[in-house]
């Protein structure tokens, strides 16, 4: 997933920026914030050193929750039960460094009690992880210069 230069405000509380129809020039993406049974946040590091939540492009006819479940599986091999993944009201729009419009949204997933950190397997898109309190996770995302990640996590509070 690309870093974004955000344009304008986010899309909280049902503003005019509802989920756009998928078009070639608009990438629909999702972040999935993972909460441990202890209510700590599981964040991941990309090869370039940025910390993030798993995520990526929403495929045509795919739900936000379905995309979040698939992206988490592809990037970490963590299996998320459908009944533990929820869409948040936070969304953002912007232009990627490649000049493409991006519409992003976030999901929140509650990891099952049976989850173990040893279950994480990386595919190369992510290379490390940290378990952090909400406050520390927000601080780390802020240092990344990625307001969309921090904003979507802050919207959960």
C-alpha positions as a Markdown table, in Angstrom:
| # | Residue | x | y | z |
|---|---|---|---|---|
| 1 | Unk | 0.0 | 0.0 | 0.0 |
| 2 | Unk | 1.3 | 3.4 | -0.9 |
| 3 | Unk | 1.9 | 6.4 | 1.5 |
| 4 | Unk | -0.7 | 9.1 | 0.8 |
| 5 | Unk | -0.7 | 12.8 | 0.7 |
| 6 | Unk | -4.2 | 13.5 | 2.1 |
| 7 | Unk | -6.4 | 16.1 | 0.5 |
| 8 | Unk | -9.2 | 17.7 | 2.5 |
| 9 | Unk | -10.9 | 16.2 | 5.5 |
| 10 | Unk | -11.7 | 12.6 | 6.3 |
| 11 | Unk | -15.2 | 11.2 | 5.7 |
| 12 | Unk | -16.5 | 10.8 | 9.3 |
| 13 | Unk | -20.2 | 10.8 | 10.0 |
| 14 | Unk | -21.6 | 10.2 | 6.5 |
| 15 | Unk | -20.3 | 13.3 | 4.7 |
| 16 | Unk | -20.7 | 13.6 | 1.0 |
| 17 | Unk | -17.8 | 11.2 | 0.3 |
| 18 | Unk | -19.6 | 7.9 | 0.5 |
| 19 | Unk | -18.0 | 4.8 | -0.9 |
| 20 | Unk | -17.3 | 5.6 | -4.6 |
| 21 | Unk | -18.0 | 3.2 | -7.4 |
| 22 | Unk | -14.9 | 1.4 | -8.4 |
| 23 | Unk | -13.3 | 3.0 | -11.4 |
| 24 | Unk | -9.9 | 2.6 | -13.0 |
| 25 | Unk | -8.6 | 5.9 | -11.7 |
| 26 | Unk | -9.8 | 5.4 | -8.1 |
| 27 | Unk | -8.1 | 2.8 | -5.8 |
| 28 | Unk | -10.3 | 1.6 | -2.9 |
| 29 | Unk | -8.2 | 0.5 | 0.0 |
| 30 | Unk | -8.7 | -0.8 | 3.5 |
| 31 | Unk | -6.6 | -0.8 | 6.7 |
| 32 | Unk | -7.4 | -3.5 | 9.3 |
| 33 | Unk | -6.5 | -2.6 | 12.9 |
| 34 | Unk | -6.0 | -5.7 | 14.9 |
| 35 | Unk | -6.8 | -5.7 | 18.6 |
| 36 | Unk | -5.4 | -8.4 | 20.9 |
| 37 | Unk | -7.6 | -10.0 | 23.6 |
| 38 | Unk | -5.8 | -7.7 | 26.0 |
| 39 | Unk | -7.1 | -4.6 | 24.0 |
| 40 | Unk | -3.5 | -3.8 | 22.9 |
| 41 | Unk | -2.9 | -3.0 | 19.2 |
| 42 | Unk | -0.9 | -5.2 | 16.9 |
| 43 | Unk | 1.1 | -3.1 | 14.4 |
| 44 | Unk | 3.4 | -4.2 | 11.6 |
| 45 | Unk | 6.6 | -2.8 | 10.0 |
| 46 | Unk | 7.0 | -2.5 | 6.3 |
| 47 | Unk | 10.4 | -3.1 | 4.7 |
| 48 | Unk | 10.9 | 0.7 | 4.5 |
| 49 | Unk | 10.6 | 1.0 | 8.3 |
| 50 | Unk | 7.0 | 2.4 | 8.4 |
| 51 | Unk | 4.6 | 1.0 | 11.0 |
| 52 | Unk | 1.1 | 0.2 | 9.9 |
| 53 | Unk | -1.9 | -2.1 | 10.1 |
| 54 | Unk | -2.3 | -4.7 | 7.4 |
| 55 | Unk | -4.3 | -3.6 | 4.3 |
| 56 | Unk | -4.5 | -3.1 | 0.6 |
| 57 | Unk | -6.8 | -2.8 | -2.3 |
| 58 | Unk | -10.5 | -3.7 | -2.2 |
| 59 | Unk | -11.2 | -5.9 | -5.2 |
| 60 | Unk | -14.2 | -5.4 | -7.4 |
| 61 | Unk | -17.4 | -6.7 | -5.7 |
| 62 | Unk | -15.5 | -7.4 | -2.5 |
| 63 | Unk | -16.8 | -6.0 | 0.8 |
| 64 | Unk | -14.6 | -3.9 | 3.0 |
| 65 | Unk | -14.7 | -6.6 | 5.7 |
| 66 | Unk | -13.9 | -9.3 | 3.1 |
| 67 | Unk | -11.0 | -7.3 | 1.8 |
| 68 | Unk | -9.7 | -6.7 | 5.4 |
| 69 | Unk | -9.9 | -10.5 | 6.1 |
| 70 | Unk | -8.1 | -11.3 | 2.8 |
| 71 | Unk | -5.4 | -8.7 | 3.2 |
| 72 | Unk | -4.6 | -9.7 | 6.8 |
| 73 | Unk | -4.4 | -13.4 | 5.6 |
| 74 | Unk | -2.2 | -12.5 | 2.6 |
| 75 | Unk | 0.2 | -10.4 | 4.7 |
| 76 | Unk | 0.4 | -12.2 | 8.0 |
| 77 | Unk | -1.4 | -15.6 | 7.6 |
| 78 | Unk | -3.6 | -14.6 | 10.6 |
| 79 | Unk | -7.1 | -16.0 | 10.1 |
| 80 | Unk | -9.9 | -13.6 | 11.1 |
| 81 | Unk | -13.4 | -14.9 | 11.8 |
| 82 | Unk | -16.0 | -12.8 | 9.8 |
| 83 | Unk | -17.9 | -12.1 | 13.0 |
| 84 | Unk | -14.9 | -10.4 | 14.6 |
| 85 | Unk | -14.3 | -7.8 | 11.8 |
| 86 | Unk | -16.2 | -4.5 | 11.8 |
| 87 | Unk | -16.1 | -1.4 | 9.5 |
| 88 | Unk | -15.4 | 1.9 | 11.2 |
| 89 | Unk | -16.8 | 5.2 | 10.1 |
| 90 | Unk | -13.4 | 6.6 | 9.4 |
| 91 | Unk | -12.4 | 7.1 | 5.8 |
| 92 | Unk | -9.9 | 9.2 | 3.9 |
| 93 | Unk | -9.2 | 10.4 | 0.3 |
| 94 | Unk | -6.0 | 11.5 | -1.3 |
| 95 | Unk | -3.6 | 11.2 | -4.1 |
| 96 | Unk | -0.9 | 8.5 | -4.0 |
| 97 | Unk | 2.7 | 9.2 | -4.9 |
| 98 | Unk | 1.9 | 7.6 | -8.2 |
| 99 | Unk | -0.7 | 10.2 | -8.9 |
| 100 | Unk | -3.7 | 7.9 | -8.4 |
| 101 | Unk | -6.8 | 8.9 | -6.4 |
| 102 | Unk | -7.3 | 6.7 | -3.3 |
| 103 | Unk | -10.4 | 6.2 | -1.2 |
| 104 | Unk | -9.6 | 4.4 | 2.0 |
| 105 | Unk | -11.5 | 3.1 | 4.9 |
| 106 | Unk | -10.7 | 1.1 | 8.0 |
| 107 | Unk | -11.8 | -2.0 | 9.8 |
| 108 | Unk | -11.3 | -3.2 | 13.3 |
| 109 | Unk | -10.7 | -6.8 | 14.1 |
| 110 | Unk | -10.8 | -8.5 | 17.4 |
| 111 | Unk | -8.3 | -11.3 | 17.5 |
| 112 | Unk | -9.6 | -14.5 | 19.1 |
| 113 | Unk | -8.3 | -15.6 | 22.5 |
| 114 | Unk | -6.8 | -18.6 | 20.8 |
| 115 | Unk | -4.5 | -16.3 | 18.7 |
| 116 | Unk | -0.8 | -16.6 | 19.3 |
| 117 | Unk | 2.0 | -14.2 | 18.0 |
| 118 | Unk | 3.8 | -17.4 | 16.8 |
| 119 | Unk | 0.9 | -17.7 | 14.2 |
| 120 | Unk | 2.2 | -14.7 | 12.3 |
| 121 | Unk | 4.0 | -15.5 | 9.0 |
| 122 | Unk | 5.2 | -12.7 | 6.8 |
| 123 | Unk | 5.1 | -12.6 | 3.0 |
| 124 | Unk | 7.6 | -9.8 | 2.4 |
| 125 | Unk | 5.1 | -6.9 | 2.5 |
| 126 | Unk | 5.5 | -6.8 | 6.3 |
| 127 | Unk | 8.7 | -7.7 | 8.2 |
| 128 | Unk | 8.1 | -7.3 | 11.9 |
| 129 | Unk | 5.4 | -6.6 | 14.5 |
| 130 | Unk | 4.9 | -4.9 | 17.9 |
| 131 | Unk | 2.1 | -5.2 | 20.4 |
| 132 | Unk | 1.4 | -1.7 | 21.8 |
| 133 | Unk | -1.1 | 0.1 | 23.9 |
| 134 | Unk | -3.5 | 2.4 | 22.0 |
| 135 | Unk | -1.5 | 5.5 | 23.1 |
| 136 | Unk | 1.8 | 4.1 | 22.0 |
| 137 | Unk | 0.3 | 2.8 | 18.7 |
| 138 | Unk | -1.1 | 6.3 | 17.9 |
| 139 | Unk | 2.3 | 7.9 | 18.7 |
| 140 | Unk | 4.1 | 5.4 | 16.4 |
| 141 | Unk | 1.7 | 6.0 | 13.6 |
| 142 | Unk | 2.0 | 9.8 | 14.0 |
| 143 | Unk | 5.8 | 9.5 | 13.7 |
| 144 | Unk | 5.4 | 7.7 | 10.4 |
| 145 | Unk | 3.8 | 10.8 | 8.9 |
| 146 | Unk | 0.8 | 8.6 | 7.9 |
| 147 | Unk | -2.2 | 10.5 | 9.2 |
| 148 | Unk | -4.7 | 8.1 | 7.6 |
| 149 | Unk | -3.4 | 5.3 | 9.8 |
| 150 | Unk | -3.4 | 7.3 | 13.0 |
| 151 | Unk | -6.8 | 8.9 | 12.2 |
| 152 | Unk | -8.5 | 5.6 | 11.5 |
| 153 | Unk | -7.1 | 4.1 | 14.8 |
| 154 | Unk | -8.1 | 7.2 | 16.7 |
| 155 | Unk | -11.6 | 7.0 | 15.3 |
| 156 | Unk | -12.0 | 3.7 | 17.2 |
| 157 | Unk | -11.6 | 5.4 | 20.6 |
